[in-house]
């Protein structure tokens, strides 16, 4: 669905990926392609706790990438409860990088919980750093007609509607109207709760 990821060479700086929890799997193939074309990559992967971490052991995907690309890939882990890696959220290490040298970061790609992506976008905005959010909006018909995945953005000062299924999933995070976009993730809450109850998951 949508448009392919923009994987462009950067002669200077590192491409930072912030992955929140289950945002790591969609980050992986994009990150790998950046490495293959020669970009330096920094992965900041956040989890709620150490027992929820995955792909981090020897022989698993992230460690395999580190073995293949060496110093071209830097990996930082964070956990909300401090049980592994850096205590706190992915924004902590990212802010340290931006404070130390904003020019070191060529661009940021963020994938994960909507509130995390907004926090990363807001942080990048304070340092005039390019940031792309890969949106995991609810999609119904995948043609843009249903409007379920509508993303309110501002372009040249004018409100515009984009759709994650055809214009995304990756959209410049700085044009997204997050205050209008985030509540849309709750638009089917009643149906989701009913479905969980039917399947004994509530």
KENUDO-531130 format. One record per atom (N, C-alpha, C): residue number from 1; atom name; x, y, z. Coordinates in steps of 0.2 Angstrom, whole numbers, always signed. Example, Ala and Ser with C-alpha at 12.3 -4.5 7.8 and 13.67 -1.06 7.14 Angstrom:
REM KENUDO-531130
[1; "N"; [+66; -28; +39]]
[1; "CA"; [+62; -22; +39]]
[1; "C"; [+66; -16; +39]]
[2; "N"; [+64; -11; +35]]
[2; "CA"; [+68; -5; +36]]
[2; "C"; [+64; +0; +39]]
END
This chain:
REM KENUDO-531130
[1; "N"; [+4; -6; +0]]
[1; "CA"; [+0; +0; +0]]
[1; "C"; [+4; +6; +0]]
[2; "N"; [+2; +12; -3]]
[2; "CA"; [+5; +18; -2]]
[2; "C"; [+11; +19; -6]]
[3; "N"; [+16; +23; -4]]
[3; "CA"; [+22; +24; -8]]
[3; "C"; [+28; +21; -5]]
[4; "N"; [+33; +19; -9]]
[4; "CA"; [+39; +16; -6]]
[4; "C"; [+43; +21; -1]]
[5; "N"; [+47; +18; +3]]
[5; "CA"; [+52; +22; +7]]
[5; "C"; [+57; +26; +3]]
[6; "N"; [+58; +32; +5]]
[6; "CA"; [+64; +36; +2]]
[6; "C"; [+70; +33; +5]]
[7; "N"; [+74; +30; +1]]
[7; "CA"; [+81; +28; +4]]
[7; "C"; [+86; +31; +0]]
[8; "N"; [+89; +37; +2]]
[8; "CA"; [+93; +41; -2]]
[8; "C"; [+100; +41; +2]]
[9; "N"; [+106; +41; -2]]
[9; "CA"; [+112; +41; +1]]
[9; "C"; [+113; +48; +5]]
[10; "N"; [+117; +48; +11]]
[10; "CA"; [+119; +53; +15]]
[10; "C"; [+126; +53; +16]]
[11; "N"; [+130; +58; +13]]
[11; "CA"; [+137; +58; +13]]
[11; "C"; [+139; +60; +20]]
[12; "N"; [+135; +63; +24]]
[12; "CA"; [+137; +65; +31]]
[12; "C"; [+131; +64; +35]]
[13; "N"; [+133; +62; +42]]
[13; "CA"; [+128; +61; +47]]
[13; "C"; [+125; +54; +47]]
[14; "N"; [+121; +53; +52]]
[14; "CA"; [+118; +46; +53]]
[14; "C"; [+110; +47; +52]]
[15; "N"; [+108; +41; +49]]
[15; "CA"; [+100; +41; +48]]
[15; "C"; [+98; +37; +55]]
[16; "N"; [+94; +41; +59]]
[16; "CA"; [+92; +38; +65]]
[16; "C"; [+85; +35; +64]]
[17; "N"; [+84; +29; +67]]
[17; "CA"; [+78; +26; +67]]
[17; "C"; [+76; +25; +74]]
[18; "N"; [+70; +28; +76]]
[18; "CA"; [+67; +27; +83]]
[18; "C"; [+61; +22; +82]]
[19; "N"; [+62; +16; +85]]
[19; "CA"; [+57; +11; +85]]
[19; "C"; [+54; +9; +92]]
[20; "N"; [+48; +10; +92]]
[20; "CA"; [+44; +9; +98]]
[20; "C"; [+41; +2; +98]]
[21; "N"; [+43; -3; +102]]
[21; "CA"; [+40; -9; +103]]
[21; "C"; [+40; -13; +96]]
[22; "N"; [+33; -14; +94]]
[22; "CA"; [+32; -18; +88]]
[22; "C"; [+33; -13; +82]]
[23; "N"; [+36; -7; +83]]
[23; "CA"; [+38; -3; +77]]
[23; "C"; [+45; -6; +75]]
[24; "N"; [+48; -11; +78]]
[24; "CA"; [+55; -13; +76]]
[24; "C"; [+54; -17; +69]]
[25; "N"; [+49; -22; +69]]
[25; "CA"; [+49; -26; +62]]
[25; "C"; [+48; -21; +56]]
[26; "N"; [+44; -16; +56]]
[26; "CA"; [+44; -12; +50]]
[26; "C"; [+50; -8; +49]]
[27; "N"; [+53; -6; +54]]
[27; "CA"; [+60; -2; +54]]
[27; "C"; [+65; -6; +51]]
[28; "N"; [+65; -13; +52]]
[28; "CA"; [+71; -17; +50]]
[28; "C"; [+72; -17; +43]]
[29; "N"; [+68; -18; +38]]
[29; "CA"; [+70; -18; +31]]
[29; "C"; [+72; -11; +28]]
[30; "N"; [+69; -6; +31]]
[30; "CA"; [+71; +1; +28]]
[30; "C"; [+78; +2; +31]]
[31; "N"; [+79; +1; +37]]
[31; "CA"; [+86; +2; +40]]
[31; "C"; [+91; -2; +36]]
[32; "N"; [+89; -9; +35]]
[32; "CA"; [+94; -13; +31]]
[32; "C"; [+96; -10; +24]]
[33; "N"; [+91; -7; +21]]
[33; "CA"; [+92; -4; +14]]
[33; "C"; [+97; +2; +15]]
[34; "N"; [+96; +6; +20]]
[34; "CA"; [+100; +12; +21]]
[34; "C"; [+107; +9; +22]]
[35; "N"; [+108; +4; +26]]
[35; "CA"; [+115; +1; +27]]
[35; "C"; [+118; -1; +20]]
[36; "N"; [+114; -4; +16]]
[36; "CA"; [+116; -7; +10]]
[36; "C"; [+119; -2; +5]]
[37; "N"; [+116; +4; +5]]
[37; "CA"; [+118; +9; +1]]
[37; "C"; [+124; +13; +4]]
[38; "N"; [+126; +12; +10]]
[38; "CA"; [+132; +15; +13]]
[38; "C"; [+130; +20; +18]]
[39; "N"; [+124; +21; +20]]
[39; "CA"; [+122; +26; +25]]
[39; "C"; [+124; +23; +32]]
[40; "N"; [+127; +28; +36]]
[40; "CA"; [+127; +26; +43]]
[40; "C"; [+121; +26; +47]]
[41; "N"; [+119; +21; +51]]
[41; "CA"; [+112; +21; +54]]
[41; "C"; [+113; +20; +61]]
[42; "N"; [+109; +24; +65]]
[42; "CA"; [+108; +23; +72]]
[42; "C"; [+101; +21; +74]]
[43; "N"; [+101; +15; +77]]
[43; "CA"; [+94; +12; +79]]
[43; "C"; [+93; +14; +86]]
[44; "N"; [+88; +17; +88]]
[44; "CA"; [+86; +18; +95]]
[44; "C"; [+79; +14; +96]]
[45; "N"; [+80; +8; +99]]
[45; "CA"; [+74; +4; +99]]
[45; "C"; [+72; +4; +107]]
[46; "N"; [+65; +6; +108]]
[46; "CA"; [+63; +6; +114]]
[46; "C"; [+57; +1; +116]]
[47; "N"; [+58; -2; +122]]
[47; "CA"; [+53; -7; +124]]
[47; "C"; [+50; -5; +131]]
[48; "N"; [+45; -7; +133]]
[48; "CA"; [+42; -6; +140]]
[48; "C"; [+47; -9; +145]]
[49; "N"; [+49; -15; +144]]
[49; "CA"; [+53; -19; +149]]
[49; "C"; [+57; -24; +145]]
[50; "N"; [+62; -26; +149]]
[50; "CA"; [+67; -31; +146]]
[50; "C"; [+64; -38; +143]]
[51; "N"; [+58; -40; +147]]
[51; "CA"; [+55; -46; +145]]
[51; "C"; [+51; -45; +139]]
[52; "N"; [+50; -39; +136]]
[52; "CA"; [+46; -38; +130]]
[52; "C"; [+51; -37; +124]]
[53; "N"; [+57; -38; +125]]
[53; "CA"; [+62; -36; +120]]
[53; "C"; [+63; -42; +115]]
[54; "N"; [+64; -41; +109]]
[54; "CA"; [+65; -47; +104]]
[54; "C"; [+70; -45; +98]]
[55; "N"; [+73; -50; +95]]
[55; "CA"; [+78; -49; +89]]
[55; "C"; [+84; -46; +92]]
[56; "N"; [+86; -46; +98]]
[56; "CA"; [+92; -43; +101]]
[56; "C"; [+97; -48; +103]]
[57; "N"; [+96; -55; +103]]
[57; "CA"; [+100; -60; +105]]
[57; "C"; [+105; -62; +99]]
[58; "N"; [+111; -64; +100]]
[58; "CA"; [+115; -67; +95]]
[58; "C"; [+112; -71; +90]]
[59; "N"; [+113; -71; +84]]
[59; "CA"; [+109; -75; +79]]
[59; "C"; [+103; -72; +77]]
[60; "N"; [+100; -67; +80]]
[60; "CA"; [+94; -64; +78]]
[60; "C"; [+95; -58; +74]]
[61; "N"; [+90; -55; +72]]
[61; "CA"; [+90; -50; +66]]
[61; "C"; [+95; -44; +67]]
[62; "N"; [+94; -41; +73]]
[62; "CA"; [+98; -35; +74]]
[62; "C"; [+105; -36; +75]]
[63; "N"; [+107; -42; +79]]
[63; "CA"; [+114; -44; +80]]
[63; "C"; [+117; -46; +74]]
[64; "N"; [+113; -49; +69]]
[64; "CA"; [+115; -51; +63]]
[64; "C"; [+117; -45; +58]]
[65; "N"; [+113; -40; +59]]
[65; "CA"; [+115; -34; +55]]
[65; "C"; [+121; -31; +58]]
[66; "N"; [+122; -31; +65]]
[66; "CA"; [+128; -28; +68]]
[66; "C"; [+134; -32; +65]]
[67; "N"; [+134; -38; +65]]
[67; "CA"; [+139; -42; +63]]
[67; "C"; [+141; -41; +55]]
[68; "N"; [+136; -40; +51]]
[68; "CA"; [+137; -39; +44]]
[68; "C"; [+140; -32; +43]]
[69; "N"; [+137; -27; +46]]
[69; "CA"; [+139; -20; +45]]
[69; "C"; [+144; -16; +49]]
[70; "N"; [+145; -19; +55]]
[70; "CA"; [+150; -17; +60]]
[70; "C"; [+149; -10; +62]]
[71; "N"; [+154; -5; +62]]
[71; "CA"; [+153; +1; +65]]
[71; "C"; [+148; +6; +61]]
[72; "N"; [+146; +3; +55]]
[72; "CA"; [+141; +7; +51]]
[72; "C"; [+134; +7; +54]]
[73; "N"; [+133; +3; +59]]
[73; "CA"; [+127; +2; +63]]
[73; "C"; [+128; +3; +70]]
[74; "N"; [+125; +8; +73]]
[74; "CA"; [+125; +9; +81]]
[74; "C"; [+118; +7; +83]]
[75; "N"; [+118; +4; +89]]
[75; "CA"; [+111; +1; +91]]
[75; "C"; [+111; +4; +99]]
[76; "N"; [+105; +7; +100]]
[76; "CA"; [+104; +9; +107]]
[76; "C"; [+97; +6; +109]]
[77; "N"; [+97; +3; +115]]
[77; "CA"; [+91; +1; +118]]
[77; "C"; [+89; +5; +124]]
[78; "N"; [+82; +6; +124]]
[78; "CA"; [+79; +9; +130]]
[78; "C"; [+73; +5; +133]]
[79; "N"; [+72; +5; +139]]
[79; "CA"; [+66; +2; +142]]
[79; "C"; [+63; +7; +147]]
[80; "N"; [+57; +7; +147]]
[80; "CA"; [+53; +12; +151]]
[80; "C"; [+55; +11; +158]]
[81; "N"; [+55; +5; +160]]
[81; "CA"; [+57; +3; +167]]
[81; "C"; [+64; +3; +169]]
[82; "N"; [+68; +4; +164]]
[82; "CA"; [+76; +4; +166]]
[82; "C"; [+78; -3; +167]]
[83; "N"; [+75; -8; +165]]
[83; "CA"; [+77; -15; +166]]
[83; "C"; [+82; -17; +161]]
[84; "N"; [+83; -13; +155]]
[84; "CA"; [+89; -15; +150]]
[84; "C"; [+90; -9; +147]]
[85; "N"; [+97; -8; +145]]
[85; "CA"; [+99; -2; +141]]
[85; "C"; [+98; +5; +145]]
[86; "N"; [+96; +10; +141]]
[86; "CA"; [+95; +16; +144]]
[86; "C"; [+88; +17; +147]]
[87; "N"; [+88; +19; +153]]
[87; "CA"; [+81; +20; +156]]
[87; "C"; [+77; +26; +153]]
[88; "N"; [+71; +24; +152]]
[88; "CA"; [+67; +30; +149]]
[88; "C"; [+64; +28; +142]]
[89; "N"; [+63; +33; +138]]
[89; "CA"; [+60; +33; +131]]
[89; "C"; [+66; +34; +126]]
[90; "N"; [+64; +33; +119]]
[90; "CA"; [+68; +33; +114]]
[90; "C"; [+70; +41; +113]]
[91; "N"; [+66; +45; +115]]
[91; "CA"; [+68; +52; +115]]
[91; "C"; [+74; +54; +119]]
[92; "N"; [+75; +51; +124]]
[92; "CA"; [+81; +52; +128]]
[92; "C"; [+88; +52; +124]]
[93; "N"; [+90; +46; +121]]
[93; "CA"; [+96; +46; +117]]
[93; "C"; [+96; +51; +111]]
[94; "N"; [+90; +51; +108]]
[94; "CA"; [+89; +56; +102]]
[94; "C"; [+91; +63; +104]]
[95; "N"; [+88; +65; +110]]
[95; "CA"; [+89; +72; +112]]
[95; "C"; [+97; +73; +113]]
[96; "N"; [+100; +68; +117]]
[96; "CA"; [+107; +69; +118]]
[96; "C"; [+111; +70; +111]]
[97; "N"; [+109; +66; +106]]
[97; "CA"; [+112; +67; +100]]
[97; "C"; [+111; +74; +97]]
[98; "N"; [+105; +76; +97]]
[98; "CA"; [+104; +82; +94]]
[98; "C"; [+107; +88; +98]]
[99; "N"; [+107; +88; +105]]
[99; "CA"; [+110; +93; +109]]
[99; "C"; [+118; +93; +107]]
[100; "N"; [+121; +87; +107]]
[100; "CA"; [+128; +87; +106]]
[100; "C"; [+130; +90; +99]]
[101; "N"; [+126; +88; +94]]
[101; "CA"; [+128; +90; +87]]
[101; "C"; [+122; +89; +82]]
[102; "N"; [+117; +94; +81]]
[102; "CA"; [+112; +93; +77]]
[102; "C"; [+113; +90; +70]]
[103; "N"; [+119; +93; +68]]
[103; "CA"; [+121; +91; +61]]
[103; "C"; [+123; +84; +60]]
[104; "N"; [+124; +81; +66]]
[104; "CA"; [+126; +73; +65]]
[104; "C"; [+120; +69; +63]]
[105; "N"; [+114; +72; +64]]
[105; "CA"; [+108; +68; +62]]
[105; "C"; [+106; +70; +55]]
[106; "N"; [+106; +66; +50]]
[106; "CA"; [+104; +67; +43]]
[106; "C"; [+97; +68; +43]]
[107; "N"; [+93; +63; +46]]
[107; "CA"; [+86; +63; +46]]
[107; "C"; [+84; +57; +51]]
[108; "N"; [+78; +58; +53]]
[108; "CA"; [+75; +53; +58]]
[108; "C"; [+69; +50; +55]]
[109; "N"; [+69; +43; +56]]
[109; "CA"; [+63; +39; +54]]
[109; "C"; [+60; +36; +60]]
[110; "N"; [+54; +38; +62]]
[110; "CA"; [+50; +35; +68]]
[110; "C"; [+45; +31; +66]]
[111; "N"; [+44; +25; +69]]
[111; "CA"; [+39; +20; +69]]
[111; "C"; [+37; +17; +75]]
[112; "N"; [+31; +17; +77]]
[112; "CA"; [+29; +15; +84]]
[112; "C"; [+23; +18; +86]]
[113; "N"; [+21; +18; +93]]
[113; "CA"; [+15; +21; +95]]
[113; "C"; [+14; +28; +93]]
[114; "N"; [+8; +30; +92]]
[114; "CA"; [+7; +37; +89]]
[114; "C"; [+10; +42; +94]]
[115; "N"; [+9; +41; +100]]
[115; "CA"; [+12; +46; +105]]
[115; "C"; [+19; +47; +105]]
[116; "N"; [+23; +41; +104]]
[116; "CA"; [+30; +41; +103]]
[116; "C"; [+32; +45; +97]]
[117; "N"; [+28; +43; +91]]
[117; "CA"; [+30; +47; +85]]
[117; "C"; [+29; +54; +86]]
[118; "N"; [+24; +56; +89]]
[118; "CA"; [+23; +64; +90]]
[118; "C"; [+29; +67; +94]]
[119; "N"; [+31; +63; +100]]
[119; "CA"; [+36; +66; +104]]
[119; "C"; [+42; +66; +100]]
[120; "N"; [+44; +61; +96]]
[120; "CA"; [+50; +62; +92]]
[120; "C"; [+50; +67; +87]]
[121; "N"; [+44; +68; +84]]
[121; "CA"; [+43; +74; +79]]
[121; "C"; [+44; +81; +82]]
[122; "N"; [+41; +81; +88]]
[122; "CA"; [+41; +88; +92]]
[122; "C"; [+49; +89; +93]]
[123; "N"; [+52; +84; +96]]
[123; "CA"; [+59; +85; +97]]
[123; "C"; [+63; +87; +91]]
[124; "N"; [+62; +83; +86]]
[124; "CA"; [+66; +85; +79]]
[124; "C"; [+64; +92; +77]]
[125; "N"; [+58; +94; +78]]
[125; "CA"; [+56; +101; +76]]
[125; "C"; [+60; +106; +80]]
[126; "N"; [+62; +105; +86]]
[126; "CA"; [+65; +110; +90]]
[126; "C"; [+72; +111; +87]]
[127; "N"; [+75; +106; +84]]
[127; "CA"; [+82; +106; +81]]
[127; "C"; [+82; +107; +73]]
[128; "N"; [+76; +108; +70]]
[128; "CA"; [+76; +109; +63]]
[128; "C"; [+78; +103; +60]]
[129; "N"; [+77; +97; +62]]
[129; "CA"; [+79; +90; +60]]
[129; "C"; [+74; +87; +56]]
[130; "N"; [+75; +85; +50]]
[130; "CA"; [+70; +81; +46]]
[130; "C"; [+68; +75; +49]]
[131; "N"; [+61; +74; +49]]
[131; "CA"; [+58; +68; +52]]
[131; "C"; [+53; +65; +48]]
[132; "N"; [+53; +59; +47]]
[132; "CA"; [+47; +55; +44]]
[132; "C"; [+44; +50; +49]]
[133; "N"; [+37; +51; +49]]
[133; "CA"; [+33; +46; +53]]
[133; "C"; [+30; +41; +48]]
[134; "N"; [+31; +35; +50]]
[134; "CA"; [+28; +29; +47]]
[134; "C"; [+21; +28; +50]]
[135; "N"; [+16; +29; +47]]
[135; "CA"; [+9; +29; +51]]
[135; "C"; [+6; +22; +50]]
[136; "N"; [+3; +20; +56]]
[136; "CA"; [+0; +14; +56]]
[136; "C"; [-8; +15; +57]]
[137; "N"; [-10; +19; +53]]
[137; "CA"; [-18; +21; +54]]
[137; "C"; [-22; +15; +52]]
[138; "N"; [-28; +15; +55]]
[138; "CA"; [-33; +10; +53]]
[138; "C"; [-35; +11; +46]]
[139; "N"; [-34; +6; +42]]
[139; "CA"; [-36; +6; +34]]
[139; "C"; [-41; +1; +33]]
[140; "N"; [-47; +4; +29]]
[140; "CA"; [-52; -1; +28]]
[140; "C"; [-52; -3; +21]]
[141; "N"; [-52; +2; +16]]
[141; "CA"; [-53; +0; +9]]
[141; "C"; [-46; +1; +5]]
[142; "N"; [-41; +4; +8]]
[142; "CA"; [-35; +5; +5]]
[142; "C"; [-35; +9; -2]]
[143; "N"; [-40; +13; -3]]
[143; "CA"; [-40; +17; -9]]
[143; "C"; [-41; +24; -7]]
[144; "N"; [-41; +26; -1]]
[144; "CA"; [-42; +33; +1]]
[144; "C"; [-50; +35; +1]]
[145; "N"; [-54; +31; -1]]
[145; "CA"; [-61; +33; -2]]
[145; "C"; [-65; +33; +5]]
[146; "N"; [-63; +28; +9]]
[146; "CA"; [-67; +27; +16]]
[146; "C"; [-65; +33; +21]]
[147; "N"; [-59; +35; +20]]
[147; "CA"; [-57; +41; +25]]
[147; "C"; [-54; +38; +31]]
[148; "N"; [-54; +32; +33]]
[148; "CA"; [-52; +29; +39]]
[148; "C"; [-45; +31; +41]]
[149; "N"; [-41; +31; +36]]
[149; "CA"; [-34; +33; +38]]
[149; "C"; [-32; +40; +36]]
[150; "N"; [-37; +44; +36]]
[150; "CA"; [-35; +51; +34]]
[150; "C"; [-30; +54; +39]]
[151; "N"; [-26; +58; +36]]
[151; "CA"; [-21; +62; +40]]
[151; "C"; [-21; +69; +39]]
[152; "N"; [-23; +73; +44]]
[152; "CA"; [-24; +80; +43]]
[152; "C"; [-17; +83; +43]]
[153; "N"; [-15; +87; +38]]
[153; "CA"; [-8; +90; +37]]
[153; "C"; [-9; +97; +35]]
[154; "N"; [-4; +101; +36]]
[154; "CA"; [-4; +108; +34]]
[154; "C"; [+2; +109; +29]]
[155; "N"; [+0; +111; +23]]
[155; "CA"; [+5; +112; +17]]
[155; "C"; [+4; +120; +15]]
[156; "N"; [+10; +123; +15]]
[156; "CA"; [+10; +130; +13]]
[156; "C"; [+4; +134; +17]]
[157; "N"; [+4; +133; +23]]
[157; "CA"; [-1; +136; +27]]
[157; "C"; [-8; +134; +26]]
[158; "N"; [-10; +129; +22]]
[158; "CA"; [-17; +127; +21]]
[158; "C"; [-18; +120; +23]]
[159; "N"; [-24; +119; +26]]
[159; "CA"; [-25; +112; +28]]
[159; "C"; [-27; +108; +22]]
[160; "N"; [-24; +102; +23]]
[160; "CA"; [-24; +97; +17]]
[160; "C"; [-26; +90; +20]]
[161; "N"; [-29; +86; +17]]
[161; "CA"; [-30; +79; +19]]
[161; "C"; [-26; +74; +15]]
[162; "N"; [-22; +70; +18]]
[162; "CA"; [-19; +65; +15]]
[162; "C"; [-21; +58; +18]]
[163; "N"; [-20; +53; +15]]
[163; "CA"; [-22; +46; +17]]
[163; "C"; [-16; +42; +18]]
[164; "N"; [-15; +38; +23]]
[164; "CA"; [-9; +34; +24]]
[164; "C"; [-9; +28; +19]]
[165; "N"; [-15; +26; +17]]
[165; "CA"; [-15; +20; +13]]
[165; "C"; [-12; +22; +6]]
[166; "N"; [-13; +28; +3]]
[166; "CA"; [-11; +30; -3]]
[166; "C"; [-5; +35; -3]]
[167; "N"; [-5; +40; +2]]
[167; "CA"; [+0; +45; +2]]
[167; "C"; [+6; +43; +7]]
[168; "N"; [+5; +38; +11]]
[168; "CA"; [+10; +36; +16]]
[168; "C"; [+12; +29; +14]]
[169; "N"; [+14; +25; +19]]
[169; "CA"; [+13; +26; +26]]
[169; "C"; [+18; +32; +29]]
[170; "N"; [+23; +33; +25]]
[170; "CA"; [+28; +38; +28]]
[170; "C"; [+27; +45; +26]]
[171; "N"; [+26; +49; +31]]
[171; "CA"; [+24; +56; +29]]
[171; "C"; [+28; +61; +33]]
[172; "N"; [+30; +66; +31]]
[172; "CA"; [+34; +71; +34]]
[172; "C"; [+31; +73; +41]]
[173; "N"; [+34; +71; +46]]
[173; "CA"; [+30; +72; +53]]
[173; "C"; [+29; +79; +54]]
[174; "N"; [+33; +84; +52]]
[174; "CA"; [+32; +91; +53]]
[174; "C"; [+26; +94; +50]]
[175; "N"; [+23; +91; +45]]
[175; "CA"; [+17; +94; +42]]
[175; "C"; [+10; +91; +45]]
[176; "N"; [+11; +86; +49]]
[176; "CA"; [+5; +83; +52]]
[176; "C"; [+2; +87; +58]]
[177; "N"; [-4; +88; +58]]
[177; "CA"; [-8; +91; +63]]
[177; "C"; [-9; +86; +69]]
[178; "N"; [-5; +85; +73]]
[178; "CA"; [-5; +79; +78]]
[178; "C"; [-11; +80; +82]]
[179; "N"; [-13; +86; +84]]
[179; "CA"; [-19; +86; +89]]
[179; "C"; [-25; +84; +86]]
[180; "N"; [-26; +84; +79]]
[180; "CA"; [-31; +82; +76]]
[180; "C"; [-31; +74; +74]]
[181; "N"; [-24; +72; +72]]
[181; "CA"; [-23; +66; +70]]
[181; "C"; [-24; +60; +75]]
[182; "N"; [-21; +62; +81]]
[182; "CA"; [-21; +57; +87]]
[182; "C"; [-27; +54; +89]]
[183; "N"; [-33; +58; +90]]
[183; "CA"; [-39; +56; +92]]
[183; "C"; [-42; +51; +87]]
[184; "N"; [-40; +51; +80]]
[184; "CA"; [-43; +47; +75]]
[184; "C"; [-41; +39; +77]]
[185; "N"; [-36; +38; +81]]
[185; "CA"; [-34; +31; +83]]
[185; "C"; [-40; +28; +87]]
[186; "N"; [-44; +32; +90]]
[186; "CA"; [-49; +29; +94]]
[186; "C"; [-56; +29; +91]]
[187; "N"; [-56; +30; +84]]
[187; "CA"; [-63; +31; +81]]
[187; "C"; [-67; +24; +81]]
[188; "N"; [-63; +19; +82]]
[188; "CA"; [-66; +12; +81]]
[188; "C"; [-66; +8; +88]]
[189; "N"; [-65; +12; +94]]
[189; "CA"; [-64; +9; +100]]
[189; "C"; [-69; +4; +102]]
[190; "N"; [-75; +7; +101]]
[190; "CA"; [-81; +2; +103]]
[190; "C"; [-81; -4; +99]]
[191; "N"; [-80; -4; +93]]
[191; "CA"; [-80; -10; +89]]
[191; "C"; [-74; -15; +91]]
[192; "N"; [-68; -12; +92]]
[192; "CA"; [-62; -16; +95]]
[192; "C"; [-64; -19; +101]]
[193; "N"; [-67; -15; +106]]
[193; "CA"; [-69; -18; +112]]
[193; "C"; [-74; -24; +111]]
[194; "N"; [-79; -23; +107]]
[194; "CA"; [-84; -29; +106]]
[194; "C"; [-80; -35; +103]]
[195; "N"; [-75; -34; +98]]
[195; "CA"; [-72; -39; +95]]
[195; "C"; [-68; -43; +100]]
[196; "N"; [-64; -39; +104]]
[196; "CA"; [-60; -43; +110]]
[196; "C"; [-65; -47; +114]]
[197; "N"; [-71; -44; +116]]
[197; "CA"; [-75; -48; +120]]
[197; "C"; [-78; -54; +117]]
[198; "N"; [-79; -54; +110]]
[198; "CA"; [-82; -60; +107]]
[198; "C"; [-76; -65; +106]]
[199; "N"; [-70; -63; +106]]
[199; "CA"; [-65; -68; +106]]
[199; "C"; [-62; -70; +112]]
[200; "N"; [-65; -68; +118]]
[200; "CA"; [-62; -69; +124]]
[200; "C"; [-56; -66; +126]]
[201; "N"; [-54; -60; +123]]
[201; "CA"; [-48; -57; +124]]
[201; "C"; [-49; -51; +129]]
[202; "N"; [-55; -49; +131]]
[202; "CA"; [-56; -43; +135]]
[202; "C"; [-54; -44; +142]]
END
